[in-house]
Amino acid sequence: MGIALYGLLLVLAASGAVYGIDVAATGSRRGVGWRRIGLVVTGVLVFVGLALTGSALIESERTTLIVGLAASACGGSLGLVLSARGRQEIARVLPLDADAPRDWLGLVALAWLVILRLALYSQGESEVGEVSLGEAAIQALVLVAIALALIGTFLRRDLRQALDRLGLRPLSTRGYLIATLGVIPFIVVSAASALLVDYVQPGTLDELEETVTGITGGDTSIQFGLLLGISAAVGEEALFRGALQPKYGLVFTSLIFALLHVQYDVLLVVGSLFPAGLILGLERKYLGTTAAIVTHTLYNALAVAGGS
């Protein structure tokens, strides 16, 4: 079984567990309910992870080893927030209530997504394969589903309220204009950081172009760029800017957003995608998530059309 399929199962397990914990948190026995659900998921993930790791070490299977370590890490991250002491320590850094289960749901989902991304990246850049429009659409739907689960859609909010909480509102003509112009600082930051990183690490731009070409399959048409761009933008913006930023803040959310793009280059992630995430976050704050989606889509389309 390939690591991509393992990853899909892991994401589905994560979103299901998050939603299950949220259901338990709405009941009268929420303190007991959400911890019991979490402990079961923790135990399963750690057990499966250790079993896969042991099997991989015996049979020398690198992919299985990566999956095993990722599953164990996911279980460990959930176990950490199930501990009252662990929550109290984390709450010293992030604006979270150590005794409010819902405050920790997004953090668990973020940790699992980052672990999955790092696991995929650990296979090496050569394994960044072509992404079809269908695959991009499925990934967007998974991220939107996680975003909706995190804010308690159909539990605490109906669909209309959920969309409003995510910041997915119609834009005015002025809003569209600002969102369109917002791609300019996005491009400036990305280009400047790419040139700087290429100066520090010669060859980075060539590797970046190869990575983008591998993802797009060499299709640089503006139509393909727009379709691929909007798929990525909708899912990522709904989750990060829509669901998570209001709870975890602009800086932390932008940092995690950057880490989930580590397949491009670690220095580029720090120097380019983190400040780009701040730009999108400011759009979310003052204009709404729809504006961030517009800017993100345009940038993605231009990046595909430019081949880098």
N, C-alpha and C positions, 0 to 999 in steps of 0.2 A: 504494500500500500504506500503510495507516494506521500511526501510530506505535505503537499497541498491539500490532499484529502484529510490527512490528520488535522491540518490547520483548520479546515472547514468544520470538522466535527468539534474541535476545541472551541471555536467561536460560537457555534450553536449551543454547546454545553454552557459556555460562559453567559450568553444572553438568557438561556433558560433558567440558570441558577439565579441570576440577578432578578429576573421577573418573579421566580418562586419566592425569593427572600422578600421582595417587595409585597407580595401577596400576604406572606406571613406577618409582615410588619403592620399591615392594616387591620389585623385581627386583635381580639382582646388579649391574647397571649403572645403578643408580638415579641417580647423579650426572649421567650423560650423558643417560639416558632422559628424565627429567622436564624438563631444560632444552631438549632438542630439541623435545619436544611443545609446551612453552611458547613457544619461539621461532616455531614454525609458527603457533600461534594468534595470537601477537603480530603477526606479519607480515600475516596475513590480516585481522585487525581493523583495523590501521593502514591497509592498502591500501584496504580497502572504505570505511573512514571517510573517507579523503582523497578517494576517488573520489566518494562521495556529497556531500561538502562542496563539491567543485569543481562538480559538476553543479547543486547547489542555488544556488550563487552566480551561476551563469550564467543559470539559469531562475527565480531569485528564489522558491524554494520553501522556506518556513520549516520545515515539518515535516521535510523531507529534510535540511535543514541541521542541525537538532537531532540527528537520528539519526546523521548523519555525524560530528558532533563527539563524540557519546556513544561511538560505536564507536572513534574514535581515542583517546579518553580511556581506554577499557577496555583497548585494546592498550598504551597507555603505562603504565598501572598494572601490568599484567602484566610488561612489559619492565623496570619498576623493580625488582621483586622477583627478576627473573632476574639482575640485576646484584649481584655479591658486595658491592660498596661500598654499593649501595642497601639491601641487607638489613642490613648492619652498622649503618647509620645508623638505620634503623627499629627495630632491636633495642635501641638505646640508650633508646628510649622505651617499647616494649612488651616484655612478658616472653616473647620468642621466641628460638629458637636460630637464628642466622644460617646455619648449615650443615645444618639439618634441613628438607627440602622440605615435610614435612607441616605444619610450623608456619605455612607461608605460604599454604596452600590456603584456609583460612577468610578470611584477609585479602584475598586476591584476590576471593573471592566477595562479601565485604562491599563492597569498592570498586566492583564491577560493579553490585551492587544499588543502591548510593547514586547512582552515576552515572545509572543508568536512571531512578530516582525523580526526580532533579533534572531530567533531560531531559523527563520527563512534566510536571513542575511548570512548566517554562519555557514551556509552551504557554499558561499562564494558568489562573486558577481557573474560568473559565467553561467549560473543557473537562473538569472533573471530572464525569463522567457517572454515570448510575445503574448500580449493581452488582447483578447478579442473583445468586440463591443458587448457580446453576450456575457462574458466573464466580468467585464467592468460593471455592467448593469446589475449582475447578481451581487457583486461586492457592495455596490451602492445600496441595494435593498437590505443587505445584512446590517450595514452601518446605520441605516435609517431605522431598522427594526430595533437595534440596540438603543438608539436615541429615544425612541418612543417608549421602550420598556423602562429606561432610566427615569423618565419623568412621570411614570405611573399612568400611562394612557389606558383608558377604560377601567382604571381603578380609582384614581383621584381626579382624572380629567377626561372629558369626552374628546373626540377628535378635533373639534374646533378649538377647544381650550388648549389642547396639546400643540397644535400648529402655532397658536399665538405664543405659548411658552417657548417654543423653539425659535421664535422670531421669524417665522415663515409668513410674512405678510406682503400684500401687493406693494410695489414701489411706485412712487410718483415719477413723472418725467424728470424732475430734478434729481430724484434718487437714482434713476437709471444713468443719468449723465455723470453723477459723482462716482457711481460704481464703475462705469466705463473708464473714467479718467483715473480711477484708483489703480488700474493696471500699470500706470506709468511708474510710480514709486516702486511697485512690485518688481518691474523689469530692471529698474536702476539698481536696486539692492541686489538682485540676483546676479546681474552682469558684473557689478563691482566685486562682489564676493567671489564669483567664479574666477575672475581675472587674478584676484589676490591669492586664492588657493592654488591656482595654476602656477603662480610665481613661486609659492612655497613648495608645492608638489608638482613639478613639471610633468605634463602628460595628463593632468586631471581633466582638462577640457575634452581631450580625445576620448578618455574613458567615459565621461559623461555622455558624449554624443553616441558612443557605442551602446551605452545602457538604454538611452532613449530610443535608439534605432531598434534595439532588441525588443523593447516593450511594444513599439508600434508596428514592428515588422517592416519598417522602411516606408510605410504609408505616411506621406507628409501633406496630404490634401487637407485643405481647410475644413471640408465637410467631416472627414474622419476626426480631425483635431477637435472640432466642436462637440461631436457626439461623445468621443472619449473623454474630453475635458469636462463636459457637464455631468457625466456619470460619476467621475471622481469627485467633482466639486459638490454635488448634491449630498452624497453620502458623508464625505468628510466634514463639510460645513454643518450639516444637520447634527452630527455627533459632537464635534469639538466646539464650534461657536454656538450652536443652538442649545444643546443639552448641557454641556459641561462648563463652558465659560462662566455662566451666571453663578455657578456653585463654587468653582475652584479658582476663578480669577483669570485675568488676561495672561499674565506671565507664565504661570504653571501650565495652563492649557496650551499655550504656544510652544512651550518646550516639549511637551509630550507629542504634539502634532509634528514637530520637527523630527523627533526620534523615530516616529513611524515611517519616515522616509529615508532611513539610514542606508537603503540600497544604493543611493546615488553616491554618497561619500560622506564620511563622518564630519570632516571639516566644512564641507558645503552645508551640511545640515545645521551646524552651529552658526556659520557665518551668513547663510542665506535664508534658509527656511524658518529659522526662529524669528528673525525680524519680519519676514513675510507674514508669519502667523500673527505677529503683533499688528500689522497693517489690517489684516482680515478681522482681527479681534476688535479693533477700533471701529471698523465699519459695522460690525455686529452691534456694538454698544450704541452707536449714534444713528444708524440707519436700519439695522435689522439683519438677520441672517440671509435674506434674499439678496441684499446688496453684496454680501461677501461671496455668495454663490456666483453672481454675475462676474465679479472681478476674478475669482478663481478660475472660472470657465474660460474667460478670455485669455488669461495667462497660459493655461494649459494648452489651448488651441494654438496660440502663437509659438509655444515651446515645441509642439509637435510639428507645426509647419516649418519652423526653423531648424528642426532636426537636433535641437539641444535644449 
